[in-house]
């Protein structure tokens, strides 16, 4: 929405500062998208590594808890 307001203001006034602000907003949006994608990919890799290291262990006390009754 900010981008649209800046663009409309630039079209109506021709103010270069408004255009430069628009360019900054576009740049920030691209950086956010890029960083989000990188963070998601890193999280996926870390999760796969973590899940690969988990050993499935049974409960050694299973069934013995009722043996005393």
SVG drawing of the C-alpha trace seen along z (x, -y; Angstrom):
<svg xmlns="http://www.w3.org/2000/svg" viewBox="-2 -18 25 76">
<polyline fill="none" stroke="black" stroke-width="0.4" points="0.0,0.0 2.9,-2.4 4.4,-1.6 1.2,-2.5 0.8,-5.8 4.4,-6.7 4.0,-5.9 0.7,-7.9 2.3,-10.8 5.3,-10.7 3.0,-10.5 1.0,-13.5 3.9,-15.7 7.0,-14.5 8.9,-14.8 12.1,-12.7 12.3,-12.1 9.0,-10.3 10.4,-8.2 13.5,-7.4 11.4,-6.4 9.5,-4.1 12.7,-2.5 13.8,-1.9 10.5,-0.3 10.9,2.1 14.5,2.9 13.5,3.6 10.6,5.9 13.0,7.8 15.5,8.2 12.8,9.4 11.6,12.0 15.2,13.2 16.1,13.4 12.8,15.2 13.5,17.8 17.1,18.3 15.9,18.7 13.3,21.2 15.8,23.2 18.3,23.2 15.5,24.3 14.6,27.2 18.2,28.3 18.6,28.0 15.4,29.9 16.5,32.7 19.8,32.9 18.2,33.0 15.6,35.6 18.4,37.7 20.1,37.8 17.2,38.8 17.3,42.4 14.1,44.2 14.3,45.7 11.7,47.8 10.6,47.3 12.5,49.9 9.9,49.7 7.1,50.5 4.9,53.2 6.7,53.4 4.8,50.6 1.8,53.0 4.0,55.9 4.1,54.7 0.3,54.7"/>
</svg>
